[in-house]
């Protein structure tokens, strides 16, 4: 069982960590890399748009994925 709140909070503090907590290692690494590149893009202003979008989407995705994992676990029991 995965706690959706914990997954979202982990992604709040470190983009991609919630995905790693959910067992999606590659997705978490990709999220972290995309977020890091987005931070670098702030020097040409596009990062001011992409960084918050990636950050919020990462939290939402981690929460939603944890809920989905829990529903699958409950249906198997």
mmCIF file of the N, C-alpha and C atoms, coordinates in Angstrom:
data_MODEL
# 
_entry.id   MODEL 
# 
loop_
_atom_site.group_PDB 
_atom_site.id 
_atom_site.type_symbol 
_atom_site.label_atom_id 
_atom_site.label_alt_id 
_atom_site.label_comp_id 
_atom_site.label_asym_id 
_atom_site.label_entity_id 
_atom_site.label_seq_id 
_atom_site.pdbx_PDB_ins_code 
_atom_site.Cartn_x 
_atom_site.Cartn_y 
_atom_site.Cartn_z 
_atom_site.occupancy 
_atom_site.B_iso_or_equiv 
_atom_site.pdbx_formal_charge 
_atom_site.auth_seq_id 
_atom_site.auth_comp_id 
_atom_site.auth_asym_id 
_atom_site.auth_atom_id 
_atom_site.pdbx_PDB_model_num 
ATOM 1   N N  . UNK A 1 1  ? 0.838  -1.184 0.000   1.00 0.00 ? 1  UNK A N  1 
ATOM 2   C CA . UNK A 1 1  ? 0.000  0.000  0.000   1.00 0.00 ? 1  UNK A CA 1 
ATOM 3   C C  . UNK A 1 1  ? 0.880  1.244  0.000   1.00 0.00 ? 1  UNK A C  1 
ATOM 4   N N  . UNK A 1 2  ? 0.549  2.161  -0.850  1.00 0.00 ? 2  UNK A N  1 
ATOM 5   C CA . UNK A 1 2  ? 1.259  3.430  -0.937  1.00 0.00 ? 2  UNK A CA 1 
ATOM 6   C C  . UNK A 1 2  ? 0.355  4.534  -0.400  1.00 0.00 ? 2  UNK A C  1 
ATOM 7   N N  . UNK A 1 3  ? 0.944  5.463  0.325   1.00 0.00 ? 3  UNK A N  1 
ATOM 8   C CA . UNK A 1 3  ? 0.198  6.586  0.876   1.00 0.00 ? 3  UNK A CA 1 
ATOM 9   C C  . UNK A 1 3  ? 0.234  7.730  -0.137  1.00 0.00 ? 3  UNK A C  1 
ATOM 10  N N  . UNK A 1 4  ? -0.920 8.099  -0.729  1.00 0.00 ? 4  UNK A N  1 
ATOM 11  C CA . UNK A 1 4  ? -0.934 9.165  -1.724  1.00 0.00 ? 4  UNK A CA 1 
ATOM 12  C C  . UNK A 1 4  ? -0.434 10.501 -1.179  1.00 0.00 ? 4  UNK A C  1 
ATOM 13  N N  . UNK A 1 5  ? -0.732 10.789 0.081   1.00 0.00 ? 5  UNK A N  1 
ATOM 14  C CA . UNK A 1 5  ? -0.274 12.045 0.683   1.00 0.00 ? 5  UNK A CA 1 
ATOM 15  C C  . UNK A 1 5  ? 1.236  12.107 0.784   1.00 0.00 ? 5  UNK A C  1 
ATOM 16  N N  . UNK A 1 6  ? 1.840  11.001 1.183   1.00 0.00 ? 6  UNK A N  1 
ATOM 17  C CA . UNK A 1 6  ? 3.298  10.949 1.280   1.00 0.00 ? 6  UNK A CA 1 
ATOM 18  C C  . UNK A 1 6  ? 3.914  11.116 -0.102  1.00 0.00 ? 6  UNK A C  1 
ATOM 19  N N  . UNK A 1 7  ? 3.343  10.465 -1.103  1.00 0.00 ? 7  UNK A N  1 
ATOM 20  C CA . UNK A 1 7  ? 3.864  10.575 -2.467  1.00 0.00 ? 7  UNK A CA 1 
ATOM 21  C C  . UNK A 1 7  ? 3.819  12.023 -2.949  1.00 0.00 ? 7  UNK A C  1 
ATOM 22  N N  . UNK A 1 8  ? 2.707  12.713 -2.688  1.00 0.00 ? 8  UNK A N  1 
ATOM 23  C CA . UNK A 1 8  ? 2.583  14.106 -3.115  1.00 0.00 ? 8  UNK A CA 1 
ATOM 24  C C  . UNK A 1 8  ? 3.561  15.009 -2.361  1.00 0.00 ? 8  UNK A C  1 
ATOM 25  N N  . UNK A 1 9  ? 3.713  14.793 -1.072  1.00 0.00 ? 9  UNK A N  1 
ATOM 26  C CA . UNK A 1 9  ? 4.633  15.621 -0.277  1.00 0.00 ? 9  UNK A CA 1 
ATOM 27  C C  . UNK A 1 9  ? 6.079  15.396 -0.714  1.00 0.00 ? 9  UNK A C  1 
ATOM 28  N N  . UNK A 1 10 ? 6.438  14.161 -0.993  1.00 0.00 ? 10 UNK A N  1 
ATOM 29  C CA . UNK A 1 10 ? 7.792  13.889 -1.471  1.00 0.00 ? 10 UNK A CA 1 
ATOM 30  C C  . UNK A 1 10 ? 8.061  14.619 -2.783  1.00 0.00 ? 10 UNK A C  1 
ATOM 31  N N  . UNK A 1 11 ? 7.060  14.637 -3.672  1.00 0.00 ? 11 UNK A N  1 
ATOM 32  C CA . UNK A 1 11 ? 7.216  15.361 -4.936  1.00 0.00 ? 11 UNK A CA 1 
ATOM 33  C C  . UNK A 1 11 ? 7.214  16.865 -4.725  1.00 0.00 ? 11 UNK A C  1 
ATOM 34  N N  . UNK A 1 12 ? 6.584  17.321 -3.665  1.00 0.00 ? 12 UNK A N  1 
ATOM 35  C CA . UNK A 1 12 ? 6.599  18.751 -3.347  1.00 0.00 ? 12 UNK A CA 1 
ATOM 36  C C  . UNK A 1 12 ? 8.021  19.198 -3.013  1.00 0.00 ? 12 UNK A C  1 
ATOM 37  N N  . UNK A 1 13 ? 8.719  18.390 -2.220  1.00 0.00 ? 13 UNK A N  1 
ATOM 38  C CA . UNK A 1 13 ? 10.055 18.772 -1.783  1.00 0.00 ? 13 UNK A CA 1 
ATOM 39  C C  . UNK A 1 13 ? 11.140 18.454 -2.804  1.00 0.00 ? 13 UNK A C  1 
ATOM 40  N N  . UNK A 1 14 ? 10.920 17.415 -3.623  1.00 0.00 ? 14 UNK A N  1 
ATOM 41  C CA . UNK A 1 14 ? 11.941 16.978 -4.570  1.00 0.00 ? 14 UNK A CA 1 
ATOM 42  C C  . UNK A 1 14 ? 11.222 16.362 -5.760  1.00 0.00 ? 14 UNK A C  1 
ATOM 43  N N  . UNK A 1 15 ? 11.162 17.099 -6.857  1.00 0.00 ? 15 UNK A N  1 
ATOM 44  C CA . UNK A 1 15 ? 10.401 16.657 -8.023  1.00 0.00 ? 15 UNK A CA 1 
ATOM 45  C C  . UNK A 1 15 ? 10.901 15.292 -8.509  1.00 0.00 ? 15 UNK A C  1 
ATOM 46  N N  . UNK A 1 16 ? 10.000 14.339 -8.598  1.00 0.00 ? 16 UNK A N  1 
ATOM 47  C CA . UNK A 1 16 ? 10.324 12.987 -9.042  1.00 0.00 ? 16 UNK A CA 1 
ATOM 48  C C  . UNK A 1 16 ? 10.431 11.993 -7.900  1.00 0.00 ? 16 UNK A C  1 
ATOM 49  N N  . UNK A 1 17 ? 10.590 12.466 -6.686  1.00 0.00 ? 17 UNK A N  1 
ATOM 50  C CA . UNK A 1 17 ? 10.754 11.567 -5.541  1.00 0.00 ? 17 UNK A CA 1 
ATOM 51  C C  . UNK A 1 17 ? 9.457  10.810 -5.240  1.00 0.00 ? 17 UNK A C  1 
ATOM 52  N N  . UNK A 1 18 ? 8.322  11.428 -5.469  1.00 0.00 ? 18 UNK A N  1 
ATOM 53  C CA . UNK A 1 18 ? 7.045  10.736 -5.269  1.00 0.00 ? 18 UNK A CA 1 
ATOM 54  C C  . UNK A 1 18 ? 6.879  9.576  -6.233  1.00 0.00 ? 18 UNK A C  1 
ATOM 55  N N  . UNK A 1 19 ? 7.349  9.744  -7.470  1.00 0.00 ? 19 UNK A N  1 
ATOM 56  C CA . UNK A 1 19 ? 7.285  8.673  -8.449  1.00 0.00 ? 19 UNK A CA 1 
ATOM 57  C C  . UNK A 1 19 ? 8.210  7.530  -8.035  1.00 0.00 ? 19 UNK A C  1 
ATOM 58  N N  . UNK A 1 20 ? 9.384  7.872  -7.523  1.00 0.00 ? 20 UNK A N  1 
ATOM 59  C CA . UNK A 1 20 ? 10.314 6.841  -7.054  1.00 0.00 ? 20 UNK A CA 1 
ATOM 60  C C  . UNK A 1 20 ? 9.711  6.087  -5.870  1.00 0.00 ? 20 UNK A C  1 
ATOM 61  N N  . UNK A 1 21 ? 9.056  6.806  -4.964  1.00 0.00 ? 21 UNK A N  1 
ATOM 62  C CA . UNK A 1 21 ? 8.368  6.183  -3.826  1.00 0.00 ? 21 UNK A CA 1 
ATOM 63  C C  . UNK A 1 21 ? 7.307  5.189  -4.311  1.00 0.00 ? 21 UNK A C  1 
ATOM 64  N N  . UNK A 1 22 ? 6.646  5.529  -5.406  1.00 0.00 ? 22 UNK A N  1 
ATOM 65  C CA . UNK A 1 22 ? 5.602  4.659  -5.963  1.00 0.00 ? 22 UNK A CA 1 
ATOM 66  C C  . UNK A 1 22 ? 6.173  3.489  -6.755  1.00 0.00 ? 22 UNK A C  1 
ATOM 67  N N  . UNK A 1 23 ? 7.494  3.422  -6.900  1.00 0.00 ? 23 UNK A N  1 
ATOM 68  C CA . UNK A 1 23 ? 8.101  2.317  -7.626  1.00 0.00 ? 23 UNK A CA 1 
ATOM 69  C C  . UNK A 1 23 ? 8.370  2.611  -9.087  1.00 0.00 ? 23 UNK A C  1 
ATOM 70  N N  . UNK A 1 24 ? 8.134  3.828  -9.515  1.00 0.00 ? 24 UNK A N  1 
ATOM 71  C CA . UNK A 1 24 ? 8.371  4.225  -10.896 1.00 0.00 ? 24 UNK A CA 1 
ATOM 72  C C  . UNK A 1 24 ? 9.722  4.944  -10.977 1.00 0.00 ? 24 UNK A C  1 
ATOM 73  N N  . UNK A 1 25 ? 10.788 4.163  -10.901 1.00 0.00 ? 25 UNK A N  1 
ATOM 74  C CA . UNK A 1 25 ? 12.138 4.721  -10.796 1.00 0.00 ? 25 UNK A CA 1 
ATOM 75  C C  . UNK A 1 25 ? 12.493 5.546  -12.031 1.00 0.00 ? 25 UNK A C  1 
ATOM 76  N N  . UNK A 1 26 ? 12.316 4.977  -13.212 1.00 0.00 ? 26 UNK A N  1 
ATOM 77  C CA . UNK A 1 26 ? 12.675 5.682  -14.442 1.00 0.00 ? 26 UNK A CA 1 
ATOM 78  C C  . UNK A 1 26 ? 11.867 6.967  -14.604 1.00 0.00 ? 26 UNK A C  1 
ATOM 79  N N  . UNK A 1 27 ? 10.585 6.887  -14.317 1.00 0.00 ? 27 UNK A N  1 
ATOM 80  C CA . UNK A 1 27 ? 9.724  8.063  -14.424 1.00 0.00 ? 27 UNK A CA 1 
ATOM 81  C C  . UNK A 1 27 ? 10.181 9.153  -13.455 1.00 0.00 ? 27 UNK A C  1 
ATOM 82  N N  . UNK A 1 28 ? 10.579 8.764  -12.252 1.00 0.00 ? 28 UNK A N  1 
ATOM 83  C CA . UNK A 1 28 ? 11.072 9.724  -11.273 1.00 0.00 ? 28 UNK A CA 1 
ATOM 84  C C  . UNK A 1 28 ? 12.352 10.397 -11.730 1.00 0.00 ? 28 UNK A C  1 
ATOM 85  N N  . UNK A 1 29 ? 13.258 9.619  -12.308 1.00 0.00 ? 29 UNK A N  1 
ATOM 86  C CA . UNK A 1 29 ? 14.512 10.187 -12.808 1.00 0.00 ? 29 UNK A CA 1 
ATOM 87  C C  . UNK A 1 29 ? 14.254 11.136 -13.965 1.00 0.00 ? 29 UNK A C  1 
ATOM 88  N N  . UNK A 1 30 ? 13.348 10.753 -14.855 1.00 0.00 ? 30 UNK A N  1 
ATOM 89  C CA . UNK A 1 30 ? 12.996 11.626 -15.986 1.00 0.00 ? 30 UNK A CA 1 
ATOM 90  C C  . UNK A 1 30 ? 12.364 12.920 -15.480 1.00 0.00 ? 30 UNK A C  1 
ATOM 91  N N  . UNK A 1 31 ? 11.478 12.804 -14.479 1.00 0.00 ? 31 UNK A N  1 
ATOM 92  C CA . UNK A 1 31 ? 10.853 14.008 -13.913 1.00 0.00 ? 31 UNK A CA 1 
ATOM 93  C C  . UNK A 1 31 ? 11.913 14.931 -13.313 1.00 0.00 ? 31 UNK A C  1 
ATOM 94  N N  . UNK A 1 32 ? 12.860 14.361 -12.573 1.00 0.00 ? 32 UNK A N  1 
ATOM 95  C CA . UNK A 1 32 ? 13.911 15.164 -11.960 1.00 0.00 ? 32 UNK A CA 1 
ATOM 96  C C  . UNK A 1 32 ? 14.766 15.845 -13.032 1.00 0.00 ? 32 UNK A C  1 
ATOM 97  N N  . UNK A 1 33 ? 15.131 15.120 -14.073 1.00 0.00 ? 33 UNK A N  1 
ATOM 98  C CA . UNK A 1 33 ? 15.942 15.698 -15.154 1.00 0.00 ? 33 UNK A CA 1 
ATOM 99  C C  . UNK A 1 33 ? 15.187 16.810 -15.872 1.00 0.00 ? 33 UNK A C  1 
ATOM 100 N N  . UNK A 1 34 ? 13.913 16.577 -16.171 1.00 0.00 ? 34 UNK A N  1 
ATOM 101 C CA . UNK A 1 34 ? 13.110 17.601 -16.843 1.00 0.00 ? 34 UNK A CA 1 
ATOM 102 C C  . UNK A 1 34 ? 12.974 18.847 -15.975 1.00 0.00 ? 34 UNK A C  1 
ATOM 103 N N  . UNK A 1 35 ? 12.783 18.642 -14.679 1.00 0.00 ? 35 UNK A N  1 
ATOM 104 C CA . UNK A 1 35 ? 12.657 19.762 -13.749 1.00 0.00 ? 35 UNK A CA 1 
ATOM 105 C C  . UNK A 1 35 ? 13.966 20.543 -13.655 1.00 0.00 ? 35 UNK A C  1 
ATOM 106 N N  . UNK A 1 36 ? 15.080 19.828 -13.648 1.00 0.00 ? 36 UNK A N  1 
ATOM 107 C CA . UNK A 1 36 ? 16.388 20.489 -13.593 1.00 0.00 ? 36 UNK A CA 1 
ATOM 108 C C  . UNK A 1 36 ? 16.639 21.308 -14.849 1.00 0.00 ? 36 UNK A C  1 
ATOM 109 N N  . UNK A 1 37 ? 16.313 20.751 -15.995 1.00 0.00 ? 37 UNK A N  1 
ATOM 110 C CA . UNK A 1 37 ? 16.464 21.493 -17.248 1.00 0.00 ? 37 UNK A CA 1 
ATOM 111 C C  . UNK A 1 37 ? 15.552 22.708 -17.255 1.00 0.00 ? 37 UNK A C  1 
ATOM 112 N N  . UNK A 1 38 ? 14.359 22.539 -16.722 1.00 0.00 ? 38 UNK A N  1 
ATOM 113 C CA . UNK A 1 38 ? 13.412 23.649 -16.657 1.00 0.00 ? 38 UNK A CA 1 
ATOM 114 C C  . UNK A 1 38 ? 13.960 24.790 -15.802 1.00 0.00 ? 38 UNK A C  1 
ATOM 115 N N  . UNK A 1 39 ? 14.639 24.424 -14.699 1.00 0.00 ? 39 UNK A N  1 
ATOM 116 C CA . UNK A 1 39 ? 15.270 25.467 -13.866 1.00 0.00 ? 39 UNK A CA 1 
ATOM 117 C C  . UNK A 1 39 ? 16.323 26.219 -14.667 1.00 0.00 ? 39 UNK A C  1 
ATOM 118 N N  . UNK A 1 40 ? 17.095 25.496 -15.464 1.00 0.00 ? 40 UNK A N  1 
ATOM 119 C CA . UNK A 1 40 ? 18.116 26.155 -16.278 1.00 0.00 ? 40 UNK A CA 1 
ATOM 120 C C  . UNK A 1 40 ? 17.482 27.066 -17.335 1.00 0.00 ? 40 UNK A C  1 
ATOM 121 N N  . UNK A 1 41 ? 16.301 26.694 -17.798 1.00 0.00 ? 41 UNK A N  1 
ATOM 122 C CA . UNK A 1 41 ? 15.616 27.497 -18.811 1.00 0.00 ? 41 UNK A CA 1 
ATOM 123 C C  . UNK A 1 41 ? 15.071 28.812 -18.257 1.00 0.00 ? 41 UNK A C  1 
ATOM 124 N N  . UNK A 1 42 ? 15.145 28.987 -16.951 1.00 0.00 ? 42 UNK A N  1 
ATOM 125 C CA . UNK A 1 42 ? 14.705 30.263 -16.381 1.00 0.00 ? 42 UNK A CA 1 
ATOM 126 C C  . UNK A 1 42 ? 15.582 31.420 -16.861 1.00 0.00 ? 42 UNK A C  1 
ATOM 127 N N  . UNK A 1 43 ? 16.796 31.104 -17.269 1.00 0.00 ? 43 UNK A N  1 
ATOM 128 C CA . UNK A 1 43 ? 17.678 32.146 -17.784 1.00 0.00 ? 43 UNK A CA 1 
ATOM 129 C C  . UNK A 1 43 ? 17.173 32.725 -19.103 1.00 0.00 ? 43 UNK A C  1 
ATOM 130 N N  . UNK A 1 44 ? 16.359 31.959 -19.823 1.00 0.00 ? 44 UNK A N  1 
ATOM 131 C CA . UNK A 1 44 ? 15.769 32.501 -21.050 1.00 0.00 ? 44 UNK A CA 1 
ATOM 132 C C  . UNK A 1 44 ? 14.254 32.659 -20.911 1.00 0.00 ? 44 UNK A C  1 
ATOM 133 N N  . UNK A 1 45 ? 13.790 32.728 -19.691 1.00 0.00 ? 45 UNK A N  1 
ATOM 134 C CA . UNK A 1 45 ? 12.422 33.059 -19.282 1.00 0.00 ? 45 UNK A CA 1 
ATOM 135 C C  . UNK A 1 45 ? 11.380 31.970 -19.492 1.00 0.00 ? 45 UNK A C  1 
ATOM 136 N N  . UNK A 1 46 ? 11.595 31.010 -20.386 1.00 0.00 ? 46 UNK A N  1 
ATOM 137 C CA . UNK A 1 46 ? 10.588 29.969 -20.585 1.00 0.00 ? 46 UNK A CA 1 
ATOM 138 C C  . UNK A 1 46 ? 10.447 29.090 -19.342 1.00 0.00 ? 46 UNK A C  1 
ATOM 139 N N  . UNK A 1 47 ? 11.507 29.015 -18.552 1.00 0.00 ? 47 UNK A N  1 
ATOM 140 C CA . UNK A 1 47 ? 11.474 28.217 -17.340 1.00 0.00 ? 47 UNK A CA 1 
ATOM 141 C C  . UNK A 1 47 ? 10.480 28.719 -16.310 1.00 0.00 ? 47 UNK A C  1 
ATOM 142 N N  . UNK A 1 48 ? 10.150 29.992 -16.358 1.00 0.00 ? 48 UNK A N  1 
ATOM 143 C CA . UNK A 1 48 ? 9.161  30.537 -15.428 1.00 0.00 ? 48 UNK A CA 1 
ATOM 144 C C  . UNK A 1 48 ? 7.768  29.974 -15.704 1.00 0.00 ? 48 UNK A C  1 
ATOM 145 N N  . UNK A 1 49 ? 7.573  29.423 -16.878 1.00 0.00 ? 49 UNK A N  1 
ATOM 146 C CA . UNK A 1 49 ? 6.302  28.783 -17.219 1.00 0.00 ? 49 UNK A CA 1 
ATOM 147 C C  . UNK A 1 49 ? 6.392  27.281 -16.983 1.00 0.00 ? 49 UNK A C  1 
ATOM 148 N N  . UNK A 1 50 ? 7.489  26.669 -17.449 1.00 0.00 ? 50 UNK A N  1 
ATOM 149 C CA . UNK A 1 50 ? 7.585  25.211 -17.395 1.00 0.00 ? 50 UNK A CA 1 
ATOM 150 C C  . UNK A 1 50 ? 7.872  24.668 -15.998 1.00 0.00 ? 50 UNK A C  1 
ATOM 151 N N  . UNK A 1 51 ? 8.635  25.378 -15.192 1.00 0.00 ? 51 UNK A N  1 
ATOM 152 C CA . UNK A 1 51 ? 9.005  24.868 -13.870 1.00 0.00 ? 51 UNK A CA 1 
ATOM 153 C C  . UNK A 1 51 ? 7.789  24.653 -12.961 1.00 0.00 ? 51 UNK A C  1 
ATOM 154 N N  . UNK A 1 52 ? 6.908  25.642 -12.798 1.00 0.00 ? 52 UNK A N  1 
ATOM 155 C CA . UNK A 1 52 ? 5.734  25.386 -11.939 1.00 0.00 ? 52 UNK A CA 1 
ATOM 156 C C  . UNK A 1 52 ? 4.804  24.313 -12.505 1.00 0.00 ? 52 UNK A C  1 
ATOM 157 N N  . UNK A 1 53 ? 4.708  24.241 -13.825 1.00 0.00 ? 53 UNK A N  1 
ATOM 158 C CA . UNK A 1 53 ? 3.853  23.221 -14.430 1.00 0.00 ? 53 UNK A CA 1 
ATOM 159 C C  . UNK A 1 53 ? 4.386  21.827 -14.111 1.00 0.00 ? 53 UNK A C  1 
ATOM 160 N N  . UNK A 1 54 ? 5.685  21.623 -14.282 1.00 0.00 ? 54 UNK A N  1 
ATOM 161 C CA . UNK A 1 54 ? 6.287  20.323 -13.982 1.00 0.00 ? 54 UNK A CA 1 
ATOM 162 C C  . UNK A 1 54 ? 6.176  19.984 -12.502 1.00 0.00 ? 54 UNK A C  1 
ATOM 163 N N  . UNK A 1 55 ? 6.368  20.975 -11.652 1.00 0.00 ? 55 UNK A N  1 
ATOM 164 C CA . UNK A 1 55 ? 6.317  20.760 -10.206 1.00 0.00 ? 55 UNK A CA 1 
ATOM 165 C C  . UNK A 1 55 ? 4.918  20.327 -9.768  1.00 0.00 ? 55 UNK A C  1 
ATOM 166 N N  . UNK A 1 56 ? 3.905  21.047 -10.217 1.00 0.00 ? 56 UNK A N  1 
ATOM 167 C CA . UNK A 1 56 ? 2.521  20.727 -9.853  1.00 0.00 ? 56 UNK A CA 1 
ATOM 168 C C  . UNK A 1 56 ? 2.101  19.397 -10.473 1.00 0.00 ? 56 UNK A C  1 
ATOM 169 N N  . UNK A 1 57 ? 2.468  19.181 -11.733 1.00 0.00 ? 57 UNK A N  1 
ATOM 170 C CA . UNK A 1 57 ? 2.109  17.919 -12.381 1.00 0.00 ? 57 UNK A CA 1 
ATOM 171 C C  . UNK A 1 57 ? 2.772  16.744 -11.677 1.00 0.00 ? 57 UNK A C  1 
ATOM 172 N N  . UNK A 1 58 ? 4.006  16.908 -11.227 1.00 0.00 ? 58 UNK A N  1 
ATOM 173 C CA . UNK A 1 58 ? 4.703  15.848 -10.503 1.00 0.00 ? 58 UNK A CA 1 
ATOM 174 C C  . UNK A 1 58 ? 3.981  15.461 -9.222  1.00 0.00 ? 58 UNK A C  1 
ATOM 175 N N  . UNK A 1 59 ? 3.506  16.449 -8.480  1.00 0.00 ? 59 UNK A N  1 
ATOM 176 C CA . UNK A 1 59 ? 2.768  16.169 -7.245  1.00 0.00 ? 59 UNK A CA 1 
ATOM 177 C C  . UNK A 1 59 ? 1.444  15.466 -7.557  1.00 0.00 ? 59 UNK A C  1 
ATOM 178 N N  . UNK A 1 60 ? 0.729  15.969 -8.552  1.00 0.00 ? 60 UNK A N  1 
ATOM 179 C CA . UNK A 1 60 ? -0.557 15.386 -8.930  1.00 0.00 ? 60 UNK A CA 1 
ATOM 180 C C  . UNK A 1 60 ? -0.379 13.946 -9.410  1.00 0.00 ? 60 UNK A C  1 
ATOM 181 N N  . UNK A 1 61 ? 0.620  13.737 -10.260 1.00 0.00 ? 61 UNK A N  1 
ATOM 182 C CA . UNK A 1 61 ? 0.858  12.404 -10.805 1.00 0.00 ? 61 UNK A CA 1 
ATOM 183 C C  . UNK A 1 61 ? 1.248  11.417 -9.706  1.00 0.00 ? 61 UNK A C  1 
ATOM 184 N N  . UNK A 1 62 ? 2.086  11.841 -8.777  1.00 0.00 ? 62 UNK A N  1 
ATOM 185 C CA . UNK A 1 62 ? 2.497  10.957 -7.680  1.00 0.00 ? 62 UNK A CA 1 
ATOM 186 C C  . UNK A 1 62 ? 1.285  10.566 -6.838  1.00 0.00 ? 62 UNK A C  1 
ATOM 187 N N  . UNK A 1 63 ? 0.421  11.522 -6.537  1.00 0.00 ? 63 UNK A N  1 
ATOM 188 C CA . UNK A 1 63 ? -0.785 11.257 -5.747  1.00 0.00 ? 63 UNK A CA 1 
ATOM 189 C C  . UNK A 1 63 ? -1.717 10.291 -6.479  1.00 0.00 ? 63 UNK A C  1 
ATOM 190 N N  . UNK A 1 64 ? -1.977 10.595 -7.737  1.00 0.00 ? 64 UNK A N  1 
ATOM 191 C CA . UNK A 1 64 ? -2.895 9.783  -8.545  1.00 0.00 ? 64 UNK A CA 1 
ATOM 192 C C  . UNK A 1 64 ? -2.362 8.363  -8.740  1.00 0.00 ? 64 UNK A C  1 
ATOM 193 N N  . UNK A 1 65 ? -1.071 8.232  -8.957  1.00 0.00 ? 65 UNK A N  1 
ATOM 194 C CA . UNK A 1 65 ? -0.474 6.919  -9.153  1.00 0.00 ? 65 UNK A CA 1 
ATOM 195 C C  . UNK A 1 65 ? -0.550 6.087  -7.873  1.00 0.00 ? 65 UNK A C  1 
ATOM 196 N N  . UNK A 1 66 ? -0.294 6.713  -6.724  1.00 0.00 ? 66 UNK A N  1 
ATOM 197 C CA . UNK A 1 66 ? -0.394 5.987  -5.450  1.00 0.00 ? 66 UNK A CA 1 
ATOM 198 C C  . UNK A 1 66 ? -1.817 5.491  -5.223  1.00 0.00 ? 66 UNK A C  1 
ATOM 199 N N  . UNK A 1 67 ? -2.796 6.312  -5.536  1.00 0.00 ? 67 UNK A N  1 
ATOM 200 C CA . UNK A 1 67 ? -4.190 5.868  -5.405  1.00 0.00 ? 67 UNK A CA 1 
ATOM 201 C C  . UNK A 1 67 ? -4.482 4.698  -6.334  1.00 0.00 ? 67 UNK A C  1 
ATOM 202 N N  . UNK A 1 68 ? -3.975 4.770  -7.547  1.00 0.00 ? 68 UNK A N  1 
ATOM 203 C CA . UNK A 1 68 ? -4.183 3.695  -8.516  1.00 0.00 ? 68 UNK A CA 1 
ATOM 204 C C  . UNK A 1 68 ? -3.533 2.395  -8.049  1.00 0.00 ? 68 UNK A C  1 
ATOM 205 N N  . UNK A 1 69 ? -2.334 2.495  -7.498  1.00 0.00 ? 69 UNK A N  1 
ATOM 206 C CA . UNK A 1 69 ? -1.650 1.314  -6.968  1.00 0.00 ? 69 UNK A CA 1 
ATOM 207 C C  . UNK A 1 69 ? -2.469 0.696  -5.843  1.00 0.00 ? 69 UNK A C  1 
ATOM 208 N N  . UNK A 1 70 ? -3.010 1.535  -4.959  1.00 0.00 ? 70 UNK A N  1 
ATOM 209 C CA . UNK A 1 70 ? -3.813 1.030  -3.838  1.00 0.00 ? 70 UNK A CA 1 
ATOM 210 C C  . UNK A 1 70 ? -5.084 0.361  -4.311  1.00 0.00 ? 70 UNK A C  1 
ATOM 211 N N  . UNK A 1 71 ? -5.717 0.902  -5.347  1.00 0.00 ? 71 UNK A N  1 
ATOM 212 C CA . UNK A 1 71 ? -6.936 0.292  -5.865  1.00 0.00 ? 71 UNK A CA 1 
ATOM 213 C C  . UNK A 1 71 ? -6.649 -1.068 -6.479  1.00 0.00 ? 71 UNK A C  1 
ATOM 214 N N  . UNK A 1 72 ? -5.517 -1.183 -7.166  1.00 0.00 ? 72 UNK A N  1 
ATOM 215 C CA . UNK A 1 72 ? -5.140 -2.472 -7.741  1.00 0.00 ? 72 UNK A CA 1 
ATOM 216 C C  . UNK A 1 72 ? -4.853 -3.488 -6.648  1.00 0.00 ? 72 UNK A C  1 
ATOM 217 N N  . UNK A 1 73 ? -4.187 -3.040 -5.572  1.00 0.00 ? 73 UNK A N  1 
ATOM 218 C CA . UNK A 1 73 ? -3.888 -3.934 -4.445  1.00 0.00 ? 73 UNK A CA 1 
ATOM 219 C C  . UNK A 1 73 ? -5.175 -4.412 -3.771  1.00 0.00 ? 73 UNK A C  1 
ATOM 220 N N  . UNK A 1 74 ? -6.138 -3.528 -3.640  1.00 0.00 ? 74 UNK A N  1 
ATOM 221 C CA . UNK A 1 74 ? -7.402 -3.900 -2.986  1.00 0.00 ? 74 UNK A CA 1 
ATOM 222 C C  . UNK A 1 74 ? -8.191 -4.889 -3.848  1.00 0.00 ? 74 UNK A C  1 
ATOM 223 N N  . UNK A 1 75 ? -8.125 -4.743 -5.159  1.00 0.00 ? 75 UNK A N  1 
ATOM 224 C CA . UNK A 1 75 ? -8.884 -5.635 -6.018  1.00 0.00 ? 75 UNK A CA 1 
ATOM 225 C C  . UNK A 1 75 ? -8.260 -7.027 -6.065  1.00 0.00 ? 75 UNK A C  1 
ATOM 226 N N  . UNK A 1 76 ? -6.956 -7.116 -5.769  1.00 0.00 ? 76 UNK A N  1 
ATOM 227 C CA . UNK A 1 76 ? -6.297 -8.420 -5.751  1.00 0.00 ? 76 UNK A CA 1 
ATOM 228 C C  . UNK A 1 76 ? -6.536 -9.167 -4.452  1.00 0.00 ? 76 UNK A C  1 
ATOM 229 N N  . UNK A 1 77 ? -6.886 -8.447 -3.406  1.00 0.00 ? 77 UNK A N  1 
ATOM 230 C CA . UNK A 1 77 ? -7.047 -9.085 -2.079  1.00 0.00 ? 77 UNK A CA 1 
ATOM 231 C C  . UNK A 1 77 ? -8.337 -9.829 -1.956  1.00 0.00 ? 77 UNK A C  1 
# 
